[in-house]
Amino acid sequence: MGSGVVASAVGGLWYRCSRTRGKIVDKLVENARPVLDQHALSEQELYPAAAAEKMRVYFDHICLNTAEFIGEINEPEFRRKFNKIHGADRRHHELMTAFCRRVPGAILIGEQIHNFLSEIGPKLDQDWNQCCREIATRWEFWFRRENQPLWDAAEFSKRVTPLVEVQVEQAARRAHRITDEPGWREQLRSLGTEALEACEDVSFEVGGRTVQIPEFVVAASRRVFGKVLELLGDPKWDCQQAMTERFAALGRQTGADFEKELRRRLNNLHSWREQAVRTAAEQHAADRIGFFGERG
């Protein structure tokens, strides 16, 4: 009976401490949310649409010189080879390989996208640093108002940013199928850039080299060239006019898909930031309130 009373008392104490920690976490997250939401909205307004327009202009430019590509896919030899390929995905892959081989600038699409993202990434890092400073100021004010022990606001960023890095690293490893790459963090160029580049690529063998193109670009071209994949099997079909019309739409479609992809990746980054802030709040609450009461 005595042990039961002790167990009940311990259980009750643990429950009260758990509730106290939970209240601290909720208050801290509640204080941080307006700042997180404001920065998330600002980044969505500033970056995706502008980057999409650059992408559209780039594709419109390279699609001005497609004569060699159209000439190749109009050749009977290409048509015979193409007609033997079964499956829309495999046919599209063959068409894109010819596109990369014959259209000047096409093999540089992945590099160009990297350049676009590299312009945005450092700005996201600056946004995040500012976000951390604003959250730290809010938390410090709350601690003072609630007569909580003094809190070192300068330590907030040092605690929360590595938590975001872990999420970005995991996303990058999944996207690029990295199983073991020691020193990933030492190679970190920019947290924002790494987050934006956490997407899958599609490989094409062009002239003895492997060309990596982001999957969303391939998906955009598949929608634009969808009907062509069927018609190219007909050796009597002249693709000149149809391909010219589709190239006129390729820039718009790729730009629109790039904007959607950037918004999706920014949403992921914002979600990782929120998770990191909550984890930091939980760590602080655990430091402040142990399992059985306030720590000394």
C-alpha positions in Angstrom: 0.0 0.0 0.0 2.8 2.4 0.9 4.5 1.8 -2.5 1.2 2.5 -4.2 0.8 5.8 -2.5 4.4 6.8 -3.5 3.8 5.7 -7.1 0.5 7.7 -7.1 2.3 10.8 -5.8 5.2 10.5 -8.2 2.7 10.0 -11.1 0.8 13.1 -10.0 4.0 15.1 -9.8 5.1 13.9 -13.2 1.7 14.8 -14.7 1.8 18.4 -13.2 5.3 19.0 -14.5 4.4 17.7 -17.9 1.5 20.1 -18.0 3.7 23.0 -16.9 6.2 22.1 -19.7 3.4 21.9 -22.2 2.1 25.3 -21.2 5.5 26.9 -21.6 5.9 25.3 -25.1 2.5 26.5 -26.2 3.2 30.0 -25.1 6.6 30.2 -26.8 5.2 28.8 -30.0 2.3 31.1 -29.9 4.7 34.0 -29.5 6.8 32.8 -32.5 4.0 32.1 -34.9 3.2 35.6 -36.1 6.9 36.1 -36.9 7.1 32.7 -38.7 3.9 33.4 -40.7 5.0 36.9 -41.7 8.3 35.7 -43.1 6.7 32.8 -44.8 4.2 35.1 -46.5 6.9 37.6 -47.5 9.1 34.9 -49.1 6.2 33.4 -51.0 5.4 36.9 -52.4 9.0 37.8 -53.3 10.7 34.8 -54.9 8.6 32.2 -56.8 6.9 34.5 -59.4 10.1 36.4 -60.1 12.2 33.2 -60.6 9.4 31.7 -62.8 9.6 34.7 -65.1 13.4 34.2 -65.4 12.8 30.6 -66.2 10.2 31.5 -68.9 12.6 34.0 -70.5 15.4 31.4 -70.5 13.3 28.7 -72.2 11.9 31.2 -74.7 15.4 32.1 -75.6 16.8 28.6 -76.1 13.6 27.5 -78.0 14.4 30.1 -80.7 17.0 27.7 -82.1 15.3 24.4 -82.5 15.8 23.7 -86.2 18.3 20.9 -85.7 16.1 19.2 -83.2 13.0 19.3 -85.4 15.1 18.2 -88.3 16.4 15.2 -86.4 12.9 14.0 -85.2 11.6 14.4 -88.7 14.1 12.0 -90.1 12.7 8.6 -91.1 15.5 6.8 -89.1 14.5 8.6 -85.9 10.9 7.9 -86.6 11.6 4.1 -87.1 13.6 4.0 -83.9 11.0 6.0 -82.0 8.1 3.8 -83.2 9.8 0.7 -81.7 9.8 2.3 -78.2 6.8 1.3 -76.1 5.4 3.4 -73.3 4.8 7.2 -73.1 7.5 7.7 -70.5 10.2 6.0 -72.5 9.2 7.8 -75.6 9.3 11.1 -73.8 12.7 10.3 -72.4 14.0 9.7 -76.0 12.5 12.9 -77.2 14.1 14.9 -74.3 17.4 13.3 -75.0 17.2 14.6 -78.6 16.1 17.9 -77.3 19.2 18.2 -75.0 21.5 17.0 -77.8 20.2 19.3 -80.5 19.0 22.5 -78.8 21.8 24.9 -77.7 21.6 25.7 -74.0 19.3 22.7 -73.2 22.0 20.7 -71.5 22.6 23.7 -69.2 19.0 23.8 -67.9 20.0 22.2 -64.6 22.9 24.6 -64.1 20.7 27.6 -65.0 18.1 26.5 -62.4 20.9 26.1 -59.8 21.9 29.7 -60.6 18.4 30.9 -60.1 18.2 29.1 -56.7 21.6 30.3 -55.7 20.4 33.9 -56.0 17.4 33.1 -53.7 19.1 30.9 -51.1 21.3 33.5 -49.4 18.3 35.8 -49.2 16.4 33.1 -47.4 19.3 32.7 -45.0 19.1 36.4 -44.3 15.3 36.2 -43.8 15.8 33.3 -41.4 18.4 35.1 -39.3 16.1 38.1 -39.0 13.2 35.8 -38.1 15.4 34.2 -35.4 16.2 37.7 -34.0 12.6 38.7 -33.9 11.5 35.5 -32.2 14.3 35.7 -29.7 13.2 39.3 -28.8 9.6 38.1 -28.3 10.6 35.2 -26.1 12.9 37.4 -24.0 10.1 39.8 -23.5 7.7 37.0 -22.5 10.3 35.5 -20.0 10.7 38.9 -18.3 6.9 39.5 -18.2 6.3 36.1 -16.7 9.1 36.5 -14.2 10.9 33.5 -15.7 14.7 33.1 -15.2 16.8 35.2 -17.6 17.2 33.7 -21.0 20.0 34.3 -23.4 18.4 35.5 -26.6 21.7 35.2 -28.6 21.7 31.5 -28.1 18.3 31.0 -29.9 19.7 30.9 -33.4 22.5 28.6 -32.4 20.0 26.2 -31.0 17.3 26.3 -33.6 19.2 26.6 -36.9 20.9 23.2 -36.6 17.5 21.7 -36.2 16.5 23.1 -39.6 19.7 21.9 -41.1 18.8 18.3 -40.0 15.5 18.5 -41.9 17.1 20.0 -45.0 19.8 17.3 -44.9 17.3 14.5 -44.7 15.3 16.0 -47.6 18.4 16.4 -49.7 19.5 12.8 -49.1 16.0 11.5 -50.0 15.8 13.7 -53.2 19.3 12.8 -54.4 19.3 9.3 -53.1 22.4 9.9 -51.0 23.1 6.9 -48.7 26.5 8.0 -47.3 28.2 11.3 -47.8 30.4 12.3 -44.9 30.9 16.0 -44.4 27.6 17.1 -45.9 27.3 20.0 -43.5 30.9 21.1 -44.2 29.9 21.3 -47.8 26.7 23.3 -47.0 26.7 26.3 -49.4 23.6 28.0 -48.1 20.8 26.5 -46.0 18.2 28.2 -48.2 19.8 27.0 -51.4 20.1 23.4 -50.1 16.4 23.5 -49.2 15.3 24.8 -52.6 17.4 22.2 -54.4 16.0 19.2 -52.4 14.2 17.8 -55.5 14.7 14.8 -57.8 16.6 15.0 -61.1 16.2 13.0 -64.2 19.3 11.8 -66.0 19.9 11.9 -69.8 22.9 10.5 -71.7 23.9 13.2 -74.2 27.1 12.9 -76.2 28.9 10.7 -73.7 28.0 12.7 -70.7 25.2 12.5 -68.1 22.9 15.5 -68.0 20.8 16.1 -64.9 17.5 18.0 -65.4 15.1 18.7 -62.5 12.1 16.4 -62.6 9.6 19.3 -62.7 11.1 20.5 -66.0 10.7 17.0 -67.4 7.1 16.9 -66.2 6.4 20.3 -67.8 7.8 19.2 -71.2 5.8 15.9 -71.0 2.6 17.9 -70.8 3.6 20.2 -73.6 4.8 17.4 -75.9 2.2 14.8 -74.9 0.3 14.6 -78.2 3.6 14.6 -80.1 4.6 11.3 -78.5 1.7 9.6 -80.3 2.1 11.4 -83.7 5.8 10.8 -84.0 5.1 7.2 -84.5 3.4 8.1 -87.8 6.2 8.3 -90.5 3.9 10.5 -92.7 3.3 13.2 -90.1 5.2 16.4 -90.6 6.0 17.7 -87.1 7.4 21.1 -88.1 4.3 23.3 -87.4 3.1 21.3 -84.4 6.5 21.4 -82.7 6.9 25.1 -83.4 3.6 25.7 -81.6 4.5 23.6 -78.7 7.9 25.3 -78.3 6.0 28.6 -78.0 4.1 27.1 -75.0 7.1 25.3 -73.4 8.5 28.5 -71.7 5.2 29.4 -70.1 4.5 25.8 -68.9 8.0 25.4 -67.4 7.9 28.8 -65.8 4.5 28.0 -64.2 5.7 24.6 -63.0 8.9 26.2 -61.6 6.8 28.7 -59.6 4.6 25.8 -58.2 7.7 23.8 -57.3 9.4 26.8 -55.6 6.2 27.4 -53.6 6.1 23.8 -52.5 9.8 23.8 -51.5 9.3 27.1 -49.6 6.3 25.5 -47.8 8.6 22.6 -46.8 11.2 25.0 -45.5 8.7 26.9 -43.5 7.4 23.7 -42.0 10.9 22.7 -41.0 11.4 26.1 -39.4 8.2 25.7 -37.4 9.2 22.2 -36.2 12.6 23.6 -35.2 11.1 26.4 -33.2 8.7 24.0 -31.4 11.6 21.6 -30.7 13.7 24.5 -29.3 10.7 25.5 -27.1 10.4 21.9 -25.9 14.1 21.8 -25.1 13.9 25.1 -23.1 10.8 23.9 -21.2 12.6 20.6 -20.4 15.7 22.6 -19.2 13.4 24.8 -17.1 11.0 22.1 -15.7 12.4 18.6 -15.2 10.3 15.5 -14.9 9.8 16.2 -11.2 9.8 20.0 -10.9 11.9 23.1 -11.6 15.6 22.6 -12.0 17.9 24.5 -9.8 
